[in-house]
Amino acid sequence: GHTSGILHFTHPGNAPTCRLAATVQLPLAGARITLGYAGDVRQFDSAGLKRHAWRNCFLIGYTRQLKLLRK
């Protein structure tokens, strides 16, 4: 553990983050194709410790509207 008793607090200067998200819907013969991207970048730098975490997520979706026929 920490025996020196020093606390290091995080703030936007030493722990910047960035989140991005985007989607596009394209019509396709009575249906829709959805393409999306989500990105998350986190960095930390304090007391000589550095951490970088990058996450990327890609999405491909297919949506079709169904009609119910009632008797």
C-alpha positions as CSV (number, residue, x, y, z in Angstrom):
1,G,0.0,0.0,0.0
2,H,0.9,3.7,0.1
3,T,3.0,4.4,3.1
4,S,4.0,7.9,2.1
5,G,0.4,9.2,2.7
6,I,0.4,11.1,-0.6
7,L,-2.9,11.4,-2.4
8,H,-3.2,12.1,-6.1
9,F,-6.5,13.3,-7.4
10,T,-7.6,13.0,-11.0
11,H,-8.8,16.0,-13.0
12,P,-9.2,16.7,-16.7
13,G,-5.5,17.7,-16.9
14,N,-4.1,14.3,-16.0
15,A,-7.0,12.0,-17.0
16,P,-8.5,13.1,-20.3
17,T,-11.3,11.1,-21.9
18,C,-13.1,11.2,-25.3
19,R,-16.2,9.4,-26.4
20,L,-17.4,9.3,-30.0
21,A,-20.6,7.7,-31.4
22,A,-22.0,7.8,-35.0
23,T,-24.7,5.9,-36.8
24,V,-26.0,5.9,-40.4
25,Q,-29.2,4.3,-41.6
26,L,-29.4,3.3,-45.3
27,P,-32.7,2.2,-46.9
28,L,-32.5,-1.2,-48.8
29,A,-35.6,-2.6,-50.6
30,G,-38.1,-2.2,-47.8
31,A,-35.6,-2.7,-45.0
32,R,-32.8,-0.6,-43.4
33,I,-29.2,-1.3,-42.9
34,T,-27.6,0.5,-39.9
35,L,-23.9,1.1,-39.7
36,G,-22.5,2.5,-36.5
37,Y,-19.2,3.2,-34.6
38,A,-18.5,3.9,-31.0
39,G,-15.1,4.9,-29.6
40,D,-13.9,5.4,-26.1
41,V,-10.4,6.8,-25.3
42,R,-9.2,7.1,-21.7
43,Q,-5.8,8.2,-20.5
44,F,-4.3,8.6,-17.1
45,D,-1.0,10.1,-16.0
46,S,-0.3,10.7,-12.3
47,A,2.7,10.1,-10.0
48,G,4.7,8.4,-12.8
49,L,1.9,5.9,-13.7
50,K,0.5,6.0,-17.2
51,R,-2.5,4.1,-18.5
52,H,-4.1,4.3,-22.0
53,A,-7.3,2.4,-22.9
54,W,-8.8,2.5,-26.3
55,R,-12.1,0.8,-27.2
56,N,-13.6,0.6,-30.6
57,C,-17.0,-0.9,-31.4
58,F,-18.5,-1.4,-34.9
59,L,-22.2,-2.1,-35.5
60,I,-24.0,-3.6,-38.4
61,G,-27.8,-3.9,-38.1
62,Y,-30.6,-5.1,-40.3
63,T,-34.2,-3.9,-39.7
64,R,-37.3,-4.9,-41.5
65,Q,-40.9,-4.0,-40.7
66,L,-43.4,-6.9,-40.7
67,K,-47.1,-6.5,-41.3
68,L,-49.5,-8.8,-39.5
69,L,-52.6,-10.0,-41.4
70,R,-55.7,-10.5,-39.3
71,K,-58.5,-12.9,-40.2
